[in-house]
Each structure stands twice: as C-alpha cells, then as structure tokens.
Amino acid sequence: MTPAIRTRTTAENAAGPSNQQPGSVFCRQGFVWREARPSDLVCVVPSSRDQARSDNAGAPFRLVDPGATPRGGVQITTSGNYLYATGTGLSPNNSVRFYAVGINTVGPYSLGFLVANAQGALSGWNYVATISCRAQQNGPATIVVLDQGSGTVTTGGITYAFQC
C-alpha cells in the first residue's frame, strides 16, 4: 500500500458513516462496501473498492521475506510432482491462490487456485498444481497462500518438489 492509498483509506474510514443510508449499514447510492476483507463495510466509491481488490491480489508480490510470512490455516503437501492443499479459516466461497517463492523466478510463481467452501474451508486434500524440477533449484520452495476474500497472505509450508 502506498502512502497515498493509506491516506485515502484513513479519510474513507472517517467519512464512511456519512456515506451510509441513515440508520442502516447499507451504502448511499453511488457508494459500495470497500470489502478489503469480509468485515470491511466502509462505504466508498467503486474505484476505491477496485483498488482494495487489486492491492489484495498483488500482496504476494510485495513480501519482503516470504519465508518469514506466518503460517495460516492452510497446509500443503506434495506427492510426486503434485501439490495438494487443505485448510480452514478462509473467506467463505472465495478464491485461495497459491504461489511458490524461492524457485529462481523474479517474483512469486503462480501455481493455481482453489475456492473455499461456504464454511471457509478446503475440505480434504485438493489438487493445486503439477510441479516440475527447475534448473538451478537447490533449496526448498516456500508456498505462499493468498486468501483473496480477506487479502491475508500466509505460508502453507515448504516443498522440495521443484528440486532436480
């Protein structure tokens, strides 16, 4: 988030109640919920909601140290060349994106996505991606998980499946 967006968000938070219909949590005409996370019901102009969604989607690409990202409710495992995930504590009915970090790419490498169920879970072990060896790969890859509904970025675990 840039300083300008941070300043705008602070102003939107202060003005949010005046953008609501009186006596309601619903927004006045021309305003929408920002929805930076499921509980974010601040009324803003649509372009601000679009900016929040874009910021959330780009979060894995702005990590200073992906390996230091905290563990979340998603766990990963590999079997042969296949990556699987399971977990809870996710935004219900929202996409969960998976990225590999530390595999000799400029930034996080997109692996695929799953959709959390209505309870905010990935029930059972779900196929995410087929992984193949990468030249010059000599260490583990950190699997970064983005809950697109909340914008939360966590670590799902480590895999050695990219090593040749």
VOPAGU-2260 file (C-alpha; in pm, 1 decimal, decimal comma):
REM VOPAGU-2260
SITE   aa  ch    i         X         Y         Z
SITE  MET   A    0       0,0       0,0       0,0
SITE  THR   A    1     139,5     337,2     -97,3
SITE  PRO   A    2     131,8     640,0     136,9
SITE  ALA   A    3    -133,3     799,4     -86,5
SITE  ILE   A    4    -360,7     494,8     -59,2
SITE  ARG   A    5    -302,5     480,0     316,5
SITE  THR   A    6    -404,1     848,1     344,8
SITE  ARG   A    7    -711,5     791,1     126,6
SITE  THR   A    8    -812,0     487,4     333,3
SITE  THR   A    9    -787,9     690,6     655,5
SITE  ALA   A   10   -1012,0     959,6     504,4
SITE  GLU   A   11   -1258,0     698,0     376,9
SITE  ASN   A   12   -1276,2     536,0     720,0
SITE  ALA   A   13   -1360,0     874,3     875,2
SITE  ALA   A   14   -1620,8     957,2     608,7
SITE  GLY   A   15   -1766,7     606,0     589,6
SITE  PRO   A   16   -2064,5     660,5     822,1
SITE  SER   A   17   -2177,8     967,1     625,0
SITE  ASN   A   18   -2181,9     753,2     307,9
SITE  GLN   A   19   -2432,5     510,7     461,7
SITE  GLN   A   20   -2808,6     526,1     437,5
SITE  PRO   A   21   -2938,2     676,1     764,5
SITE  GLY   A   22   -2997,8     411,1    1030,7
SITE  SER   A   23   -2851,7     135,8     812,1
SITE  VAL   A   24   -2525,9     -38,9     725,1
SITE  PHE   A   25   -2615,1      -7,8     356,0
SITE  CYS   A   26   -2440,6     247,7     138,3
SITE  ARG   A   27   -2597,5     555,4     -16,1
SITE  GLN   A   28   -2643,4     548,3    -392,2
SITE  GLY   A   29   -2309,2     576,9    -571,0
SITE  PHE   A   30   -2115,9     409,6    -289,0
SITE  VAL   A   31   -2025,5      44,2    -227,3
SITE  TRP   A   32   -1866,2    -152,5      54,1
SITE  ARG   A   33   -1488,9    -148,1      20,6
SITE  GLU   A   34   -1460,0    -516,0     119,0
SITE  ALA   A   35   -1082,3    -518,8     168,1
SITE  ARG   A   36   -1170,6    -810,6     396,8
SITE  PRO   A   37   -1510,8    -968,3     475,1
SITE  SER   A   38   -1578,6    -739,3     772,7
SITE  ASP   A   39   -1482,5    -419,0     584,3
SITE  LEU   A   40   -1818,3    -250,0     536,1
SITE  VAL   A   41   -1693,9     107,0     487,9
SITE  CYS   A   42   -1890,0     281,2     211,6
SITE  VAL   A   43   -1658,5     411,6     -61,7
SITE  VAL   A   44   -1670,4     497,0    -431,4
SITE  PRO   A   45   -1641,8     189,9    -659,5
SITE  SER   A   46   -1289,1     278,7    -773,6
SITE  SER   A   47   -1170,9     254,4    -412,9
SITE  ARG   A   48   -1315,6     -96,1    -379,3
SITE  ASP   A   49   -1140,7    -189,1    -706,1
SITE  GLN   A   50    -812,3     -54,2    -564,7
SITE  ALA   A   51    -853,3    -262,8    -247,4
SITE  ARG   A   52    -914,7    -576,9    -455,2
SITE  SER   A   53    -609,1    -501,0    -667,6
SITE  ASP   A   54    -396,6    -442,7    -355,6
SITE  ASN   A   55    -510,4    -774,8    -209,6
SITE  ALA   A   56    -437,8    -963,5    -532,5
SITE  GLY   A   57     -85,6    -818,4    -550,1
SITE  ALA   A   58       4,8    -884,9    -186,5
SITE  PRO   A   59     227,8   -1190,5    -252,9
SITE  PHE   A   60     442,0    -979,5    -485,2
SITE  ARG   A   61     519,2    -720,5    -215,9
SITE  LEU   A   62     653,3    -952,6      53,8
SITE  VAL   A   63     997,2    -853,9     180,7
SITE  ASP   A   64    1072,8   -1200,7     319,7
SITE  PRO   A   65     817,0   -1462,4     210,2
SITE  GLY   A   66     983,4   -1724,1     431,1
SITE  ALA   A   67     900,3   -1510,3     735,5
SITE  THR   A   68     530,4   -1496,2     646,9
SITE  PRO   A   69     332,5   -1653,9     930,5
SITE  ARG   A   70     171,9   -1994,6     895,9
SITE  GLY   A   71    -200,4   -1982,8     838,6
SITE  GLY   A   72    -485,7   -2229,8     832,4
SITE  VAL   A   73    -376,5   -2385,3     501,6
SITE  GLN   A   74    -132,9   -2675,5     485,4
SITE  ILE   A   75      32,1   -2813,6     173,1
SITE  THR   A   76     182,9   -3146,9      82,5
SITE  THR   A   77     342,8   -3290,6    -227,4
SITE  SER   A   78     314,0   -3637,2    -368,0
SITE  GLY   A   79     543,7   -3695,1    -660,6
SITE  ASN   A   80     502,0   -3392,0    -882,9
SITE  TYR   A   81     164,4   -3290,2    -742,3
SITE  LEU   A   82      90,9   -3017,0    -488,1
SITE  TYR   A   83    -215,4   -3056,3    -265,0
SITE  ALA   A   84    -369,1   -2825,7      -2,9
SITE  THR   A   85    -622,3   -2840,1     278,4
SITE  GLY   A   86    -721,7   -2589,2     543,1
SITE  THR   A   87    -968,8   -2378,9     736,1
SITE  GLY   A   88   -1014,8   -2019,9     849,8
SITE  LEU   A   89   -1055,2   -1884,6     495,9
SITE  SER   A   90   -1305,8   -1641,3     348,1
SITE  PRO   A   91   -1616,9   -1844,8     260,2
SITE  ASN   A   92   -1676,9   -1901,9    -111,7
SITE  ASN   A   93   -1365,4   -1706,9    -211,9
SITE  SER   A   94   -1056,5   -1791,3    -413,5
SITE  VAL   A   95    -739,1   -1904,1    -240,6
SITE  ARG   A   96    -429,0   -1857,4    -459,5
SITE  PHE   A   97    -100,7   -2044,9    -425,6
SITE  TYR   A   98     247,3   -1917,9    -516,3
SITE  ALA   A   99     594,3   -2069,9    -498,3
SITE  VAL   A  100     875,7   -1847,1    -374,9
SITE  GLY   A  101    1244,7   -1931,3    -389,8
SITE  ILE   A  102    1249,3   -2121,4    -719,7
SITE  ASN   A  103    1472,0   -1887,3    -924,0
SITE  THR   A  104    1196,3   -1660,6   -1051,3
SITE  VAL   A  105    1180,9   -1280,9   -1031,1
SITE  GLY   A  106     878,9   -1290,8    -801,1
SITE  PRO   A  107     629,1   -1540,1    -665,0
SITE  TYR   A  108     542,5   -1807,7    -920,6
SITE  SER   A  109     167,3   -1862,0    -956,6
SITE  LEU   A  110      69,4   -2226,6    -908,6
SITE  GLY   A  111    -308,1   -2216,8    -916,8
SITE  PHE   A  112    -611,4   -2154,7    -701,0
SITE  LEU   A  113    -889,0   -2327,0    -512,4
SITE  VAL   A  114   -1221,5   -2195,2    -383,0
SITE  ALA   A  115   -1303,3   -2222,6     -13,2
SITE  ASN   A  116   -1641,9   -2373,4      66,4
SITE  ALA   A  117   -1926,5   -2194,9     247,6
SITE  GLN   A  118   -1761,6   -2275,8     583,2
SITE  GLY   A  119   -1431,3   -2115,8     475,5
SITE  ALA   A  120   -1251,8   -2447,6     434,2
SITE  LEU   A  121   -1069,4   -2654,3     177,7
SITE  SER   A  122   -1213,5   -2991,9     273,6
SITE  GLY   A  123    -978,5   -3285,0     227,8
SITE  TRP   A  124    -661,3   -3267,5      20,5
SITE  ASN   A  125    -723,1   -3072,5    -301,2
SITE  TYR   A  126    -502,8   -3075,5    -609,6
SITE  VAL   A  127    -340,5   -2734,0    -668,5
SITE  ALA   A  128     -70,6   -2783,6    -932,2
SITE  THR   A  129     171,8   -3012,8   -1105,4
SITE  ILE   A  130     528,2   -2923,6   -1008,3
SITE  SER   A  131     833,8   -2996,0   -1217,9
SITE  CYS   A  132    1201,6   -2961,7   -1144,7
SITE  ARG   A  133    1361,3   -2623,2   -1214,0
SITE  ALA   A  134    1722,6   -2583,9   -1325,6
SITE  GLN   A  135    1947,2   -2436,4   -1055,8
SITE  GLN   A  136    1692,2   -2514,4    -784,2
SITE  ASN   A  137    1889,6   -2627,0    -482,1
SITE  GLY   A  138    1672,6   -2536,0    -190,2
SITE  PRO   A  139    1318,8   -2557,1     -63,5
SITE  ALA   A  140    1032,7   -2353,3    -207,3
SITE  THR   A  141     801,7   -2167,3      26,1
SITE  ILE   A  142     436,2   -2197,3     -72,8
SITE  VAL   A  143     263,3   -1863,7     -12,2
SITE  VAL   A  144    -115,2   -1863,6      20,1
SITE  LEU   A  145    -336,4   -1563,1     -62,6
SITE  ASP   A  146    -693,1   -1562,4      69,5
SITE  GLN   A  147    -843,2   -1326,4    -186,6
SITE  GLY   A  148   -1152,5   -1260,7      21,9
SITE  SER   A  149    -956,5   -1113,7     309,7
SITE  GLY   A  150    -627,7   -1024,0     142,4
SITE  THR   A  151    -447,1   -1231,4     404,1
SITE  VAL   A  152    -113,2   -1376,8     296,3
SITE  THR   A  153      25,5   -1675,3     486,9
SITE  THR   A  154     268,8   -1959,3     437,2
SITE  GLY   A  155     122,9   -2300,6     360,7
SITE  GLY   A  156     451,9   -2483,6     404,3
SITE  ILE   A  157     772,3   -2583,4     229,3
SITE  THR   A  158     825,2   -2821,2     -60,5
SITE  TYR   A  159    1135,4   -2970,4    -218,6
SITE  ALA   A  160     942,5   -3086,3    -527,2
SITE  PHE   A  161    1097,7   -2818,2    -752,2
SITE  GLN   A  162    1449,4   -2957,1    -694,7
SITE  CYS   A  163    1605,3   -3161,7    -975,0
